[in-house]
Amino acid sequence: MDQGTRTTIAIDQLTDEQFERHALELLQRELGPDGLARFLRLNRAGAGDYTRDREQWQKDLTIDQILESIRQRRPSDQPRRWRASKR
């Protein structure tokens, strides 16, 4: 595919709905309709209870520990939009 026919979209300017629509269009273009359908089937039908599981593995964490974990995984050039509480 000719790279000149693609347009760049400022993803951080899209709403979640616009972003999802854009991502699905990309998947359909790259995978075709059957590939898109397979992807959606595999990734939309989750098993288990994520809320219950998350509560279980986070039950002993403080909000500061969670925020520090996020901070450690964030690229250093990404702006910080929150501040951990001071206790």
C-alpha positions as CSV (number, residue, x, y, z in Angstrom):
1,M,0.0,0.0,0.0
2,D,1.2,3.5,-0.9
3,Q,2.3,5.3,2.3
4,G,1.2,8.6,0.7
5,T,-2.5,7.6,0.8
6,R,-2.6,7.3,4.6
7,T,-3.5,10.2,6.8
8,T,-2.1,10.8,10.3
9,I,-4.7,11.2,13.0
10,A,-3.9,12.9,16.3
11,I,-5.1,10.0,18.5
12,D,-5.0,12.0,21.7
13,Q,-7.6,14.4,20.2
14,L,-10.1,11.6,19.5
15,T,-13.0,10.7,21.8
16,D,-13.0,7.1,22.9
17,E,-15.8,6.4,20.4
18,Q,-13.9,8.0,17.6
19,F,-10.7,6.1,18.6
20,E,-12.5,2.8,18.7
21,R,-14.1,3.4,15.2
22,H,-10.7,4.4,13.8
23,A,-9.0,1.3,15.3
24,L,-11.7,-1.0,13.9
25,E,-11.3,0.6,10.5
26,L,-7.6,-0.1,10.6
27,L,-8.1,-3.7,11.7
28,Q,-10.7,-4.3,8.9
29,R,-8.3,-2.7,6.3
30,E,-5.4,-4.8,7.4
31,L,-7.2,-8.1,8.3
32,G,-10.2,-8.0,6.1
33,P,-13.8,-8.5,7.3
34,D,-13.2,-12.1,8.4
35,G,-10.1,-11.2,10.3
36,L,-11.8,-8.3,12.0
37,A,-14.7,-10.6,13.0
38,R,-12.3,-13.1,14.4
39,F,-10.4,-10.4,16.3
40,L,-13.6,-9.1,17.8
41,R,-14.8,-12.5,18.8
42,L,-11.6,-13.3,20.5
43,N,-11.2,-10.0,22.3
44,R,-14.7,-9.0,23.3
45,A,-15.8,-12.2,24.9
46,G,-13.8,-12.4,28.1
47,A,-14.1,-15.1,30.6
48,G,-14.2,-14.6,34.4
49,D,-15.0,-11.7,36.6
50,Y,-12.3,-9.0,36.1
51,T,-13.8,-6.8,38.9
52,R,-13.6,-9.5,41.5
53,D,-10.2,-10.6,40.4
54,R,-8.8,-7.0,40.4
55,E,-10.2,-6.4,43.9
56,Q,-8.5,-9.6,45.1
57,W,-5.0,-8.8,43.8
58,Q,-5.3,-5.1,44.8
59,K,-6.8,-5.6,48.2
60,D,-3.5,-4.9,50.1
61,L,-2.3,-2.0,47.9
62,T,-2.6,1.6,48.8
63,I,-3.5,4.3,46.2
64,D,0.1,5.6,46.5
65,Q,1.5,2.2,45.6
66,I,-0.8,1.9,42.6
67,L,0.1,5.4,41.4
68,E,3.8,4.6,41.9
69,S,3.4,1.4,39.8
70,I,1.8,3.5,37.0
71,R,4.6,6.1,37.3
72,Q,7.3,3.4,36.9
73,R,5.7,2.1,33.7
74,R,5.0,5.5,32.1
75,P,7.6,6.7,29.6
76,S,9.6,9.5,31.0
77,D,8.5,11.9,28.3
78,Q,4.8,11.5,28.9
79,P,3.4,14.4,30.9
80,R,2.2,13.8,34.5
81,R,-1.5,14.5,35.0
82,W,-2.0,13.5,38.6
83,R,-0.3,13.8,41.9
84,A,0.0,11.1,44.6
85,S,-1.6,12.1,47.9
86,K,0.7,13.1,50.7
87,R,0.0,11.1,53.9
